[in-house]
Amino acid sequence: MKFETKELQTKGIKIFLEENGKEIARAYIYLIYNDLHNRPYALLEDVFVEEEYRNKGIGTQIVKEAINLAK
């Protein structure tokens, strides 16, 4: 049995927020193409908000932005 390979297109986007030159929040989305779908699907990964900026809605906003970009 001989397995074959095929390279697939994937695109990564980093969404982040900076304050005073410091990254305080980030999220990554990866748009993944495969033979099962006509259009790519998105994978959301590594959503992070620095501790002192938590509970201010920043995480929710960055996830909403990721969803909008993925669409």
Residue frames as a rotation matrix with the C-alpha (Angstrom) as fourth column:
MET 1
0.590 0.807 0.000 0.00
0.807 -0.590 0.000 0.00
0.000 0.000 -1.000 0.00
LYS 2
-0.597 -0.780 0.190 1.43
0.787 -0.615 -0.051 3.38
0.156 0.119 0.981 -1.01
PHE 3
0.314 0.679 -0.664 0.03
0.760 -0.599 -0.253 6.51
-0.569 -0.425 -0.704 0.59
GLU 4
-0.145 -0.296 0.944 -0.10
0.809 -0.585 -0.060 9.66
0.570 0.755 0.324 -1.48
THR 5
-0.283 0.029 -0.959 0.11
0.720 -0.654 -0.232 13.24
-0.634 -0.756 0.164 -0.25
LYS 6
0.051 0.342 0.938 -1.39
0.792 -0.586 0.171 16.50
0.609 0.734 -0.300 -1.41
GLU 7
-0.864 -0.359 -0.352 -0.55
0.499 -0.696 -0.516 19.95
-0.059 -0.622 0.781 -0.09
LEU 8
0.188 0.976 0.106 -3.56
0.941 -0.210 0.267 21.93
0.283 0.050 -0.958 1.03
GLN 9
-0.389 -0.267 0.882 -3.93
0.191 -0.960 -0.206 25.66
0.901 0.089 0.425 1.32
THR 10
0.327 0.432 -0.841 -4.23
0.936 -0.022 0.352 27.11
0.133 -0.902 -0.412 4.84
LYS 11
-0.113 -0.305 0.946 -4.19
0.193 -0.940 -0.281 30.74
0.975 0.151 0.165 5.89
GLY 12
-0.055 0.034 -0.998 -3.44
0.993 0.109 -0.051 32.03
0.107 -0.993 -0.039 9.39
ILE 13
0.079 0.137 0.987 -4.50
0.127 -0.984 0.126 35.40
0.989 0.115 -0.095 10.80
LYS 14
-0.503 -0.256 -0.825 -3.40
0.851 0.019 -0.525 36.88
0.151 -0.966 0.208 14.13
ILE 15
0.364 0.636 0.681 -5.78
0.252 -0.771 0.585 39.33
0.897 -0.041 -0.441 15.76
PHE 16
-0.221 -0.505 -0.834 -4.29
0.950 0.083 -0.301 41.35
0.222 -0.859 0.461 18.58
LEU 17
0.811 0.431 0.395 -4.70
0.275 -0.877 0.393 44.44
0.517 -0.210 -0.830 20.70
GLU 18
-0.262 -0.939 -0.223 -1.83
0.815 -0.092 -0.573 46.60
0.517 -0.332 0.789 21.91
GLU 19
0.911 0.401 0.092 -1.72
0.289 -0.783 0.550 49.23
0.293 -0.475 -0.830 24.59
ASN 20
0.735 -0.678 0.009 1.34
-0.591 -0.633 0.500 51.44
-0.334 -0.373 -0.866 25.05
GLY 21
0.049 -0.756 -0.652 3.33
-0.937 0.192 -0.293 49.16
0.347 0.626 -0.699 22.72
LYS 22
-0.809 -0.278 0.518 2.47
-0.490 0.805 -0.335 46.01
-0.324 -0.525 -0.787 24.70
GLU 23
-0.499 0.646 -0.578 0.32
-0.297 0.498 0.814 43.21
0.814 0.578 -0.056 23.32
ILE 24
-0.675 0.299 0.674 -2.52
-0.715 -0.041 -0.698 42.75
-0.182 -0.953 0.242 25.80
ALA 25
0.210 0.766 0.608 -4.78
-0.336 0.640 -0.690 40.36
-0.918 -0.060 0.392 23.90
ARG 26
-0.596 -0.400 -0.696 -4.54
-0.790 0.138 0.597 37.97
-0.143 0.906 -0.398 20.96
ALA 27
0.327 0.591 0.737 -6.30
-0.210 0.806 -0.554 35.24
-0.921 0.027 0.388 19.06
TYR 28
-0.769 -0.547 -0.330 -5.40
-0.480 0.155 0.863 33.24
-0.421 0.823 -0.382 15.98
ILE 29
0.498 0.826 0.264 -7.69
-0.377 0.481 -0.792 31.94
-0.781 0.295 0.551 13.30
TYR 30
-0.747 -0.659 0.086 -6.68
-0.269 0.417 0.868 29.44
-0.608 0.625 -0.489 10.67
LEU 31
0.357 0.817 -0.453 -8.71
-0.801 0.019 -0.598 29.11
-0.480 0.577 0.661 7.50
ILE 32
-0.566 -0.560 0.605 -8.41
-0.325 0.826 0.461 25.50
-0.758 0.064 -0.649 6.41
TYR 33
0.142 0.532 -0.834 -9.28
-0.990 0.062 -0.129 24.07
-0.017 0.844 0.536 3.03
ASN 34
-0.677 -0.360 0.642 -9.97
-0.316 0.930 0.188 20.38
-0.665 -0.076 -0.743 2.44
ASP 35
-0.939 0.240 -0.246 -11.76
-0.156 0.339 0.928 18.13
0.306 0.910 -0.281 0.00
LEU 36
-0.609 0.734 -0.301 -14.78
0.791 0.532 -0.303 17.74
-0.062 -0.423 -0.904 2.29
HIS 37
0.188 0.644 -0.742 -15.91
0.536 -0.700 -0.472 21.36
-0.823 -0.309 -0.477 2.00
ASN 38
0.477 0.048 0.878 -16.45
0.839 -0.324 -0.438 23.77
0.264 0.945 -0.195 -0.89
ARG 39
0.559 -0.265 0.786 -15.29
-0.252 -0.957 -0.143 26.65
0.790 -0.118 -0.602 1.27
PRO 40
-0.532 -0.810 -0.247 -12.68
0.045 0.265 -0.963 26.78
0.845 -0.524 -0.105 4.03
TYR 41
0.700 0.628 -0.339 -13.58
0.422 0.018 0.906 26.33
0.576 -0.778 -0.253 7.66
ALA 42
0.151 -0.623 0.767 -11.99
-0.478 -0.725 -0.495 28.27
0.865 -0.292 -0.408 10.51
LEU 43
0.303 -0.192 -0.933 -10.13
0.779 0.614 0.127 27.09
0.549 -0.765 0.336 13.58
LEU 44
0.617 -0.071 0.784 -9.92
-0.394 -0.890 0.230 29.54
0.682 -0.451 -0.577 16.50
GLU 45
0.461 -0.569 -0.680 -6.84
0.717 0.691 -0.092 29.04
0.523 -0.445 0.727 18.64
ASP 46
-0.400 -0.797 -0.452 -4.86
0.896 -0.236 -0.376 30.65
0.193 -0.555 0.809 21.48
VAL 47
0.385 0.552 0.740 -7.33
0.199 -0.832 0.517 33.29
0.901 -0.052 -0.431 22.68
PHE 48
-0.103 -0.534 -0.839 -5.49
0.978 0.101 -0.184 35.15
0.183 -0.840 0.511 25.44
VAL 49
0.579 0.201 0.790 -5.94
0.040 -0.975 0.218 38.34
0.814 -0.095 -0.573 27.48
GLU 50
-0.572 -0.820 0.019 -3.30
0.106 -0.097 -0.990 39.56
0.814 -0.564 0.143 29.92
GLU 51
-0.368 0.439 -0.820 -4.51
0.882 0.444 -0.158 39.10
0.295 -0.781 -0.551 33.49
GLU 52
-0.690 0.055 -0.722 -4.75
0.420 -0.782 -0.461 42.79
-0.590 -0.621 0.516 34.38
TYR 53
-0.803 0.411 -0.431 -7.04
-0.592 -0.629 0.503 43.38
-0.064 0.660 0.749 31.36
ARG 54
-0.813 0.509 -0.283 -9.45
0.392 0.837 0.380 40.52
0.431 0.198 -0.880 32.01
ASN 55
-0.267 0.850 -0.455 -13.14
0.913 0.073 -0.400 40.94
-0.307 -0.522 -0.796 32.92
LYS 56
-0.427 0.102 -0.899 -13.42
-0.127 -0.991 -0.052 44.01
-0.895 0.092 0.436 30.68
GLY 57
0.621 0.776 0.109 -14.99
-0.060 0.186 -0.981 42.29
-0.781 0.603 0.162 27.67
ILE 58
0.008 -0.702 -0.712 -11.78
-0.900 -0.316 0.301 42.28
-0.436 0.639 -0.634 25.61
GLY 59
-0.797 -0.305 0.521 -11.83
-0.149 0.936 0.320 38.49
-0.585 0.177 -0.792 25.18
THR 60
0.080 0.927 0.366 -15.42
0.507 0.278 -0.816 38.59
-0.858 0.251 -0.448 23.96
GLN 61
0.631 0.146 -0.762 -14.61
-0.410 -0.771 -0.487 41.39
-0.659 0.620 -0.427 21.52
ILE 62
-0.374 -0.853 -0.364 -11.57
-0.825 0.127 0.550 39.60
-0.423 0.506 -0.752 20.08
VAL 63
-0.671 0.223 0.707 -13.59
0.279 0.960 -0.038 36.40
-0.687 0.172 -0.706 19.59
LYS 64
0.471 0.878 -0.085 -16.34
0.310 -0.255 -0.916 38.36
-0.826 0.405 -0.392 17.82
GLU 65
0.328 -0.452 -0.830 -13.71
-0.784 -0.621 0.028 39.95
-0.528 0.641 -0.558 15.58
ALA 66
-0.738 -0.621 0.263 -12.29
-0.416 0.726 0.547 36.49
-0.531 0.295 -0.795 14.80
ILE 67
-0.209 0.754 0.623 -15.75
0.537 0.620 -0.571 35.23
-0.817 0.215 -0.535 13.85
ASN 68
0.682 0.465 -0.565 -16.33
-0.132 -0.681 -0.720 38.24
-0.719 0.566 -0.403 11.56
LEU 69
-0.089 -0.809 -0.581 -12.98
-0.894 -0.192 0.405 37.73
-0.440 0.555 -0.706 9.85
ALA 70
-0.746 -0.187 0.640 -13.63
-0.050 0.973 0.226 34.02
-0.665 0.136 -0.735 9.42
LYS 71
0.278 0.926 0.254 -16.94
0.373 0.139 -0.917 34.72
-0.885 0.350 -0.307 7.70
